[in-house]
Amino acid sequence: MFLTLYFELYETYGLILKMKVDTADSQIINENESTIALALSGGGIRAMIFHLGVLKYLAEKNKLESIEHVSTVSGGSLIVGLILKNNGMVWPSSHVFLKEIIINVKQQLCSKSMMWGMARQLKNPKSFKFLLSRSNLLAKTLYDEWGVDCSLSEIPDVPMWHINGTTAETGKRFRFKKDDFGEYSLGYSKDTYKFPLAKAIAVSAAFPGGIGPLVINASEYKWYKRPWGEPKTSSKETILDHSLLHLYDGGVYDNLGLEPFFDMGTQEKKDDISSETVIIVSDAGASLKQKFIFKKLSPWRLKHVTDIISDQSRALRVRSFINFSKNNPKKGFYIYIKESKIPKENENASFTQAFPTTLKKLNEKQFDMLLEHGYEACKVRMVL
């Protein structure tokens, strides 16, 4: 009888213990199943490969499937476009990304140049009109040579992709999504089936003085506008004040691509981002060079002043987001190209930080060093 009672107590205790283990496991699973909102900054091909390294780390942790939102600027837009193009316009699983996508993207970026592709577009005299709005040339290059030949309406539902530009006429963020494009002061068009993805990506990379702007004919699309704060159902058709829109790099407005997810004023997530969503910012933007141009009439002097203004604007966003991260542990991660936990003498780090903002072709060693630094910066900053 004693043995019977002993085994009954043992089984009961075992059942309780199993329930505790199962509960603990479910808490871990729930934490692991938190969705991700990923912001990928601008920075040309340097940013493209740095972000690829960040994605590699996330893929090793089987986290690509958890990404629900992606917001991109410039190089961030270009790399997401290539990832989707290489996977049939479907967001890749972590396994496919590691086994196929990285290899394919490396082969492409080490074998041809987007910059030379833009130059080749000028063989056609009809393209001469784009000399001062060269993102149109980039769009043609992406379409003709890189196979980005679908419309906005054909991008995946998940993750929701926010492609960011800046409207020269208004100074507001102009964004492209699967269902519509535009900005709140002008209005939005739902004609995404008519708008090439290559153009949206090129807009995002149209940095002033380098490539931009991209010019679109507003009269080719129907536009709808609603009063601020009102539901979408209150939208009414409107006619824009501008027949042409000149769209620059989203980095002019926000080079982090953080705007769709995070309210800098309240230092909180925006309403349509779940409280359980983890925001990850991958920042591969070039840091401000510490120098002064002594020639008074040099155009580079004005550019440096402009860079200071841009750097301060970015710094305010970073400080706001980092403060949010401190107040909300494990709900916000900032992955920076100048990661303080990686020694300055680290070869990959020093190479990546000094790499120019360009769209030139890479060699394999350059690719690997940029990729590895993005991977390591993510690894030392995140605990997954």
Backbone torsions as a table, in degrees:
resi	resn	phi	psi	omega
1	MET	NA	-40.1	178.5
2	PHE	-60.5	-42.5	-179.9
3	LEU	-65.1	-39.4	179.1
4	THR	-60.7	-45.3	179.4
5	LEU	-63.8	-39.6	179.7
6	TYR	-59.9	-48.7	-177.6
7	PHE	-66.9	-34.4	177.8
8	GLU	-64.3	-43.4	177.9
9	LEU	-64.7	-38.8	-179.8
10	TYR	-63.0	-44.4	-179.2
11	GLU	-66.0	-39.1	179.1
12	THR	-63.8	-46.6	178.3
13	TYR	-61.7	-40.5	178.8
14	GLY	-62.6	-38.5	178.7
15	LEU	-65.4	-43.5	177.7
16	ILE	-61.7	-44.5	179.6
17	LEU	-61.1	-41.7	179.2
18	LYS	-63.2	-39.3	178.6
19	MET	-62.8	-39.0	178.3
20	LYS	-65.1	-42.8	179.3
21	VAL	-63.3	-45.2	179.6
22	ASP	-60.8	-41.3	179.8
23	THR	-63.8	-44.7	179.0
24	ALA	-61.3	-42.4	178.4
25	ASP	-60.9	-41.7	-177.8
26	SER	-65.8	-33.7	177.2
27	GLN	-65.7	-40.2	177.9
28	ILE	-65.6	-43.3	179.3
29	ILE	-61.7	-44.6	179.5
30	ASN	-60.1	-41.0	178.8
31	GLU	-65.0	-41.8	-179.3
32	ASN	-68.5	-24.5	-177.6
33	GLU	-88.9	6.3	175.3
34	SER	-57.5	136.8	178.8
35	THR	-77.1	163.3	-175.8
36	ILE	-123.6	136.5	168.5
37	ALA	-111.2	116.5	-171.3
38	LEU	-110.2	122.9	177.4
39	ALA	-108.3	124.7	-177.6
40	LEU	-115.7	120.1	-173.1
41	SER	-75.7	176.4	172.3
42	GLY	-85.3	174.7	179.2
43	GLY	142.2	24.3	176.3
44	GLY	62.4	-149.3	-176.1
45	ILE	-71.3	-24.8	173.9
46	ARG	-58.4	-47.1	179.0
47	ALA	-67.4	-39.1	-179.8
48	MET	-53.8	-49.1	-174.6
49	ILE	-80.0	-34.7	174.1
50	PHE	-57.9	-47.6	178.7
51	HIS	-63.1	-35.9	178.3
52	LEU	-61.4	-37.5	176.3
53	GLY	-65.8	-39.6	176.1
54	VAL	-61.7	-45.7	178.8
55	LEU	-64.0	-33.0	177.6
56	LYS	-62.1	-44.4	178.9
57	TYR	-63.1	-44.6	179.1
58	LEU	-62.2	-38.6	179.5
59	ALA	-65.5	-37.8	178.3
60	GLU	-63.6	-24.5	177.0
61	LYS	-97.0	12.6	180.0
62	ASN	56.3	43.2	-176.1
63	LYS	-105.5	-7.6	-179.3
64	LEU	-63.3	-30.6	178.8
65	GLU	-69.7	-16.8	-178.7
66	SER	-90.9	-6.2	-177.4
67	ILE	-77.1	117.8	-176.2
68	GLU	-102.9	-30.2	178.3
69	HIS	-132.1	142.5	171.2
70	VAL	-132.4	127.2	176.0
71	SER	-119.1	129.8	-171.2
72	THR	-133.7	152.8	175.4
73	VAL	-134.7	137.8	169.1
74	SER	48.9	-114.0	-178.6
75	GLY	-58.3	-33.5	176.2
76	GLY	-62.1	-40.2	178.3
77	SER	-67.1	-40.8	-179.2
78	LEU	-63.0	-43.6	-176.1
79	ILE	-71.3	-37.0	176.9
80	VAL	-65.2	-39.5	176.8
81	GLY	-59.1	-43.0	179.6
82	LEU	-69.4	-38.0	178.1
83	ILE	-60.2	-48.2	-179.1
84	LEU	-66.0	-42.2	179.9
85	LYS	-59.5	-38.4	-179.2
86	ASN	-77.0	-7.1	-180.0
87	ASN	-126.0	32.4	175.1
88	GLY	63.8	33.6	-179.7
89	MET	61.1	33.5	174.1
90	VAL	-125.9	136.8	177.9
91	TRP	-64.4	128.5	-172.5
92	PRO	-75.7	152.5	169.8
93	SER	-71.7	164.6	178.4
94	SER	-59.5	-40.6	-178.8
95	HIS	-64.6	-47.8	-179.6
96	VAL	-63.5	-39.6	179.4
97	PHE	-59.0	-46.9	-176.9
98	LEU	-71.1	-36.6	-174.0
99	LYS	-89.1	-24.1	-174.0
100	GLU	-128.1	-51.0	-169.2
101	ILE	-63.0	-48.1	-179.0
102	ILE	-58.5	-42.8	-178.9
103	ILE	-63.5	-45.4	-178.6
104	ASN	-65.8	-44.5	-179.8
105	VAL	-64.2	-39.9	178.1
106	LYS	-60.5	-45.2	-179.6
107	GLN	-60.8	-40.0	-177.8
108	GLN	-69.8	-48.4	-175.3
109	LEU	-73.7	-16.8	177.6
110	CYS	-98.7	2.9	-178.4
111	SER	-118.8	-18.9	178.9
112	LYS	-150.5	159.3	-173.5
113	SER	-114.2	133.7	174.7
114	MET	-68.2	-34.5	-179.8
115	MET	-63.9	-44.7	178.1
116	TRP	-69.2	-30.7	175.4
117	GLY	-62.1	-39.8	176.9
118	MET	-64.1	-40.1	178.7
119	ALA	-64.0	-37.7	179.9
120	ARG	-66.2	-27.7	178.5
121	GLN	-62.6	-24.9	-177.8
122	LEU	-76.5	-3.0	172.7
123	LYS	-65.3	-25.1	177.1
124	ASN	-90.1	116.6	-178.5
125	PRO	-55.4	-25.9	179.4
126	LYS	-65.8	-18.1	-178.5
127	SER	-88.2	-6.0	-178.3
128	PHE	-59.3	-30.8	-177.7
129	LYS	-65.7	-13.0	-178.3
130	PHE	-96.9	11.3	-178.6
131	LEU	-59.7	-34.0	-178.8
132	LEU	-99.8	0.7	174.0
133	SER	-136.8	66.7	-166.1
134	ARG	-72.5	-7.7	175.1
135	SER	-66.7	-23.0	171.7
136	ASN	-63.0	-36.0	176.5
137	LEU	-68.2	-39.4	177.4
138	LEU	-63.5	-41.5	178.0
139	ALA	-60.2	-43.6	178.5
140	LYS	-63.6	-39.1	179.0
141	THR	-64.5	-44.8	178.4
142	LEU	-61.2	-38.1	-178.8
143	TYR	-72.5	-50.2	-172.2
144	ASP	-78.7	-41.3	-170.1
145	GLU	-105.5	-23.5	-176.5
146	TRP	-109.9	-0.6	172.8
147	GLY	74.7	15.9	176.9
148	VAL	-85.3	80.0	-168.1
149	ASP	-116.3	21.6	179.4
150	CYS	-104.3	175.9	178.0
151	SER	-97.6	169.2	176.7
152	LEU	-56.8	-36.5	-176.4
153	SER	-66.3	-13.0	-176.5
154	GLU	-96.5	-0.5	177.8
155	ILE	-74.8	160.5	-174.0
156	PRO	-64.7	154.3	172.1
157	ASP	-70.2	-37.6	-179.4
158	VAL	-130.8	130.5	-4.1
159	PRO	-71.5	153.8	175.2
160	MET	-70.9	120.5	-174.3
161	TRP	-100.6	122.8	176.0
162	HIS	-106.3	111.1	178.8
163	ILE	-101.3	122.6	-168.6
164	ASN	-106.5	133.2	172.8
165	GLY	-130.5	-174.7	177.9
166	THR	-134.1	129.0	-179.9
167	THR	-82.6	119.3	-179.2
168	ALA	-64.3	-35.7	-176.3
169	GLU	-68.0	-31.4	-174.4
170	THR	-118.9	-19.3	-176.4
171	GLY	77.8	11.0	-177.4
172	LYS	-97.4	163.4	176.3
173	ARG	-73.8	122.7	175.7
174	PHE	-103.4	120.4	-175.8
175	ARG	-122.4	150.5	178.4
176	PHE	-114.6	133.7	174.8
177	LYS	-135.9	174.4	-178.5
178	LYS	-59.9	-37.5	-172.2
179	ASP	-95.3	-24.4	179.8
180	ASP	-162.5	170.9	175.8
181	PHE	-147.8	153.0	-179.7
182	GLY	143.2	-160.8	176.4
183	GLU	-151.4	157.1	-163.6
184	TYR	-64.9	-30.0	-176.9
185	SER	-78.0	-23.2	178.4
186	LEU	-98.1	-47.2	-174.5
187	GLY	130.6	179.9	-176.5
188	TYR	-129.7	147.6	175.5
189	SER	-113.2	140.5	177.0
190	LYS	-97.1	7.3	-176.5
191	ASP	-81.0	48.1	-176.8
192	THR	-67.5	-23.0	178.4
193	TYR	-67.8	-18.4	-179.5
194	LYS	-96.5	-10.4	-173.6
195	PHE	-104.3	119.9	-177.9
196	PRO	-67.1	137.0	175.7
197	LEU	-59.3	-36.8	-179.6
198	ALA	-57.8	-36.4	178.6
199	LYS	-70.0	-41.3	179.3
200	ALA	-61.5	-42.8	179.0
201	ILE	-65.9	-41.7	-179.4
202	ALA	-64.9	-37.1	175.4
203	VAL	-57.8	-46.0	-176.5
204	SER	-62.3	-24.9	-178.0
205	ALA	-103.1	11.8	-173.3
206	ALA	-86.7	70.0	-176.8
207	PHE	-73.8	136.1	-176.9
208	PRO	-58.1	137.3	179.9
209	GLY	82.4	-14.9	-179.7
210	GLY	-108.2	-65.3	-176.6
211	ILE	-121.7	-47.1	-168.3
212	GLY	-60.7	177.7	-5.4
213	PRO	-93.6	174.1	169.3
214	LEU	-100.2	133.3	-177.0
215	VAL	-105.5	127.1	175.1
216	ILE	-122.6	145.5	179.0
217	ASN	-85.5	107.5	-175.0
218	ALA	-63.3	-26.0	-176.6
219	SER	-71.4	-10.7	179.8
220	GLU	-80.0	-6.9	-174.8
221	TYR	-130.5	153.5	172.7
222	LYS	-89.4	136.6	-175.8
223	TRP	-119.0	143.9	179.8
224	TYR	-130.1	143.1	-178.0
225	LYS	-139.0	146.9	176.4
226	ARG	-131.9	156.5	176.7
227	PRO	-60.5	149.4	-178.2
228	TRP	-57.6	129.7	177.7
229	GLY	86.0	-7.3	-179.2
230	GLU	-86.2	156.2	-180.0
231	PRO	-67.7	160.6	-178.9
232	LYS	-60.8	-26.9	-179.0
233	THR	-65.4	-16.6	179.7
234	SER	-88.8	2.7	-179.0
235	SER	-66.2	139.7	177.1
236	LYS	-128.3	149.0	-178.9
237	GLU	-62.4	140.5	-177.9
238	THR	-139.1	161.3	175.3
239	ILE	-112.0	127.9	-177.3
240	LEU	-70.6	151.3	177.1
241	ASP	-73.8	-15.1	-175.8
242	HIS	-117.0	125.6	178.5
243	SER	-74.0	-30.3	176.5
244	LEU	-120.7	142.2	174.6
245	LEU	-114.8	132.3	179.0
246	HIS	-107.6	113.7	-172.6
247	LEU	-111.4	126.7	-180.0
248	TYR	-105.4	176.1	175.6
249	ASP	-50.9	135.8	176.5
250	GLY	-61.3	-19.5	179.3
251	GLY	-67.0	-19.1	176.1
252	VAL	-63.8	-35.3	-179.5
253	TYR	-92.3	-46.3	-177.0
254	ASP	-159.0	99.4	-175.1
255	ASN	-75.5	-8.9	177.3
256	LEU	-84.1	-23.4	-174.5
257	GLY	73.5	22.5	-173.9
258	LEU	-86.9	-18.3	-171.5
259	GLU	-53.0	-40.8	-177.7
260	PRO	-66.4	-19.5	-172.7
261	PHE	-106.1	-27.6	-162.5
262	PHE	-134.8	131.7	177.1
263	ASP	-93.8	110.1	-175.1
264	MET	-66.5	-31.0	-178.6
265	GLY	-68.4	-48.1	-179.4
266	THR	-87.1	-13.4	-175.9
267	GLN	56.6	43.7	178.3
268	GLU	-136.1	163.2	174.2
269	LYS	-64.6	152.0	175.9
270	LYS	-73.5	160.8	-170.7
271	ASP	-58.3	-33.7	-176.5
272	ASP	-88.1	8.7	174.5
273	ILE	-106.5	121.3	-175.3
274	SER	-58.7	149.5	178.1
275	SER	-63.9	-22.9	179.8
276	GLU	-88.5	-6.2	-177.4
277	THR	-74.7	135.4	176.0
278	VAL	-95.2	126.6	177.5
279	ILE	-95.4	125.1	177.1
280	ILE	-117.7	124.6	178.1
281	VAL	-110.6	122.0	175.4
282	SER	-106.3	110.2	-172.9
283	ASP	-110.8	104.9	178.2
284	ALA	-112.9	23.3	178.5
285	GLY	-69.1	150.8	179.1
286	ALA	-70.6	137.3	177.6
287	SER	-80.6	157.6	-178.4
288	LEU	-67.0	130.0	177.9
289	LYS	-78.7	132.7	-179.1
290	GLN	-86.2	99.7	-177.3
291	LYS	-160.5	173.1	173.0
292	PHE	-142.2	136.6	179.8
293	ILE	-93.0	113.6	-173.6
294	PHE	-82.2	-22.3	178.5
295	LYS	-73.2	117.0	-170.9
296	LYS	-64.1	-31.9	-176.0
297	LEU	-96.6	6.1	-177.9
298	SER	-71.3	131.7	176.1
299	PRO	-64.8	-23.2	179.7
300	TRP	-69.3	-21.8	177.2
301	ARG	-67.0	-45.8	177.6
302	LEU	-64.6	-39.7	178.9
303	LYS	-61.6	-39.7	-178.9
304	HIS	-65.5	-38.8	176.7
305	VAL	-63.4	-41.0	177.0
306	THR	-62.3	-39.6	177.6
307	ASP	-62.9	-37.2	178.3
308	ILE	-63.1	-45.0	179.0
309	ILE	-61.1	-45.7	179.8
310	SER	-63.1	-41.2	-178.6
311	ASP	-65.0	-39.0	179.5
312	GLN	-68.8	-38.4	176.9
313	SER	-61.6	-44.6	178.4
314	ARG	-63.9	-41.6	-178.0
315	ALA	-61.5	-37.1	178.3
316	LEU	-63.5	-41.2	177.7
317	ARG	-65.1	-42.4	-178.7
318	VAL	-63.4	-45.9	-178.9
319	ARG	-62.1	-41.9	179.5
320	SER	-62.6	-44.2	-178.4
321	PHE	-69.0	-39.8	179.1
322	ILE	-64.9	-37.0	176.8
323	ASN	-63.6	-40.5	174.7
324	PHE	-60.1	-43.2	-178.5
325	SER	-62.0	-39.4	179.5
326	LYS	-67.3	-36.9	-178.6
327	ASN	-81.7	-14.0	-178.9
328	ASN	-133.2	77.0	-175.5
329	PRO	-52.3	134.2	177.1
330	LYS	64.8	16.4	175.8
331	LYS	-109.4	-4.7	177.7
332	GLY	-152.7	129.6	179.4
333	PHE	-128.6	132.4	179.1
334	TYR	-112.7	110.2	-179.3
335	ILE	-100.2	113.6	-171.4
336	TYR	-113.3	142.7	179.7
337	ILE	-62.0	-28.2	177.0
338	LYS	-103.8	52.7	-178.3
339	GLU	-56.3	123.4	-175.0
340	SER	-69.3	-22.6	-179.1
341	LYS	-80.5	-8.6	176.7
342	ILE	-102.5	124.2	-177.3
343	PRO	-56.7	143.7	-179.0
344	LYS	-61.1	-29.6	-178.4
345	GLU	-79.7	-3.9	176.2
346	ASN	-59.0	127.3	-172.8
347	GLU	-61.9	-43.7	-179.4
348	ASN	-66.4	-39.5	-178.9
349	ALA	-66.1	-49.3	-177.9
350	SER	-64.3	-37.1	178.8
351	PHE	-66.6	-46.9	-177.4
352	THR	-64.6	-44.3	-177.6
353	GLN	-65.7	-26.5	180.0
354	ALA	-93.2	-6.1	-175.5
355	PHE	-71.7	134.4	-175.7
356	PRO	-72.5	161.4	174.6
357	THR	-83.3	100.0	-174.2
358	THR	-147.9	171.3	175.3
359	LEU	-121.3	29.8	-178.3
360	LYS	-76.4	167.0	177.0
361	LYS	-71.3	145.1	177.8
362	LEU	-104.5	157.7	165.0
363	ASN	-95.4	169.7	-172.2
364	GLU	-64.2	-36.0	179.5
365	LYS	-65.9	-42.7	177.6
366	GLN	-60.9	-45.1	178.8
367	PHE	-57.2	-49.1	-175.9
368	ASP	-63.8	-37.0	-178.7
369	MET	-70.4	-41.8	177.2
370	LEU	-64.4	-43.7	179.5
371	LEU	-62.1	-46.0	-176.1
372	GLU	-65.3	-36.8	179.6
373	HIS	-67.6	-41.0	175.8
374	GLY	-60.2	-42.0	179.3
375	TYR	-62.9	-48.3	-177.7
376	GLU	-67.7	-38.4	179.2
377	ALA	-62.4	-39.0	177.8
378	CYS	-69.5	-41.8	-176.3
379	LYS	-63.4	-44.0	-176.6
380	VAL	-76.6	-20.7	-177.0
381	ARG	-92.1	-28.7	-174.0
382	MET	-109.0	148.5	174.1
383	VAL	-123.5	106.0	-178.8
384	LEU	-119.3	NA	NA
